[in-house]
Amino acid sequence: MTESARIAYLSMEIALEDAIPTYSGGLGVLAGDTLRAAADLGVPMVGVSLLYRRGHFEQTLDAEGRQSERPVSWSVERHLDLVDAKASIELEGRLVEIRAWRYCIRGATGHIVPTYLLDVDLPVNDAQDRELTGTLYGGEEGYRLRQEVLLGIGGVRMLRALGYDELERFHLNEGHAAFAVLALLEEQAGPGTPLTGPLLERCHGEVRRHCVFTTHTPVPAGHDVFPQELVEQTLGAESLRILHELGAREQINLTALALRSSRFINGVAMRHGEVSRDMFPRYPIRSITNGIHPATWISPPFRELFDQHIPGWERDPLSLRYAVGIALEDIDVARRRAKGLLLDAIERSLGVSLDRTALTIGFARRSTAYKRATLVFHDLERLRSLVAQQGPLQLIFSGKAHPADTAGKQNIEAIFRAARKLGENVRVVYVPNYGMNWGRLLCAGADVWLNNPIPPLEASGTSGMKAALNGVPSLSVIDGWWVEGHIENVTGWAIGEDGDTNHLAAAVRDALHASALYDKLESHVLPCFYSERERFLEICRSSIAQNASFFNTHRMVIQYLYNAYGHARAHQLVEETS
Ligand SMILES: *Cc1c(COP(=O)(O)O)cnc(C)c1O
């Protein structure tokens, strides 16, 4: 069964489960959800990523909201199986041996998508190389480059060593995986054959037939770029020459390499496709909007509700459209239960007891400047007066800042300061150590899900999709998936207009968005929640019917099958699922 996989999915991070800390945020969660949907659909796919023995990190916050990080200790052996295949790569002239650990993702009908995490912590390897599979997004530029070489070149070689000889597609999830192109070129030419001129061109044409590239980054600065000296030192002069001959300039840009080497390229939402085409006008970039894997993100009350009303929803989440037929009273009961589960969990772990009847807004994602976690605190006076007039508000935050992201850390501290100033008027809670389990509780347990990044920086965003699945409407700036998912007063509410605000000074733009956020809270969200329960529940129900039925990874994987992996063969690429 393993040898029959046709599609390899390479990603720097994959969120397999909460107890396996090999992911940092949305990219990894998407990768995991993609593989889980592929398993449900019977798609012959295999996943590849790195094993991070020290994980991402464990976050602790002091009374001021200052973050400190601790390496995660987790038992690799408890969660993964060591396989006996071996591969190797050369880094800075040293041979680095690679082994792999397998995690089997079992789909709804029993089909398995094996996922391999590469590990170089072996006694035969040089001490510095053994560190390479230590930390996700850790270390300096050279460390990142070596990790990406390991993922791309090591990933392809490990797949071959495992016996995957029939792979037809290599899906590069973000530019991190682009060095796979070098390994595939070498396979085309045969080891040791110098790749020059027409031979290189022919081999590259062949490689391009097999690669699919998904870009996730809407700003040029977010793309991986390495100095050529560093690439030469790491991979050698011959690889650098090939990269140059394939069009690289002084800097080695992995996005550019992936763009030039792929048969199909896509952004992760309609708007992100547009933004990517503006950034890279020479390439035919399409859109396949992200999704979430419903069975992973459903809360127990909604699982029960759907099991009762929409049998088979897990295997066919497009049928969540039929949530239109669920009675509002039943939605109400499930909503209250999901909120209760969140508030219970917060009480258990933080000792804070929140009000079950107060409007509770959730905001959880990586803490980084562009997500603007503190926007809602822009004008504390206005926030206080809103609440005084209409009813209490509770805000629940969660999210880790990357250890080197000073602005992201300062945002957490600013939330703690605002919490203190607001006192009992507006309750604010910060849940430390955000991960999949808290994500599941928070997205389902809030009454409204808040999202206010600086447009167009949210390529897609997926936490709002998890919320929608559990009947939680979004209150969001029009960016990423919300361009498609937003129907005012039907699936939630928009903050401000859809439009480019980049010509504005940052302070002006933030003031504008904050004011639009207060306006919407005042005129729509608070009155609807407190005085028009029925209408509020209709919005909850429409979030499921309109959005959960579409923004799921089953629909997304099917779109990849048809558009990216090859239309004519899409059905052949699916196993019998009886
Ligand atoms: C869903 C999820 C994310 C992504 O959230 P966005 O709103 O898309 O940024 C990040 N981290 C965790 C743990 C998640 O579950």
The ligand as an SDF file (V2000), in Angstrom:
LIG
                    3D

 15 15  0  0  0  0  0  0  0  0999 V2000
   -6.1020   27.1030   13.0480 C   0  0  0  0  0  0  0  0  0  0  0  0
   -4.8630   27.3800   13.7990 C   0  0  0  0  0  0  0  0  0  0  0  0
   -4.0120   28.4190   13.3960 C   0  0  0  0  0  0  0  0  0  0  0  0
   -4.3230   29.3010   12.2220 C   0  0  0  0  0  0  0  0  0  0  0  0
   -5.1490   30.3810   12.6220 O   0  0  0  0  0  0  0  0  0  0  0  0
   -5.2810   31.6690   11.6880 P   0  0  0  0  0  0  0  0  0  0  0  0
   -6.4500   32.3960   12.1540 O   0  0  0  0  0  0  0  0  0  0  0  0
   -5.4230   31.1650   10.3030 O   0  0  0  0  0  0  0  0  0  0  0  0
   -4.0170   32.4350   11.8620 O   0  0  0  0  0  0  0  0  0  0  0  0
   -2.8570   28.6350   14.1250 C   0  0  0  0  0  0  0  0  0  0  0  0
   -2.5450   27.8710   15.1930 N   0  0  0  0  0  0  0  0  0  0  0  0
   -3.3390   26.8800   15.6210 C   0  0  0  0  0  0  0  0  0  0  0  0
   -2.9480   26.0750   16.8090 C   0  0  0  0  0  0  0  0  0  0  0  0
   -4.5310   26.5980   14.9380 C   0  0  0  0  0  0  0  0  0  0  0  0
   -5.3120   25.5950   15.3670 O   0  0  0  0  0  0  0  0  0  0  0  0
  1  2  1  0
  2  3  1  0
  2 14  2  0
  3  4  1  0
  3 10  2  0
  4  5  1  0
  5  6  1  0
  6  7  2  0
  6  8  1  0
  6  9  1  0
 10 11  1  0
 11 12  2  0
 12 13  1  0
 12 14  1  0
 14 15  1  0
M  END
$$$$
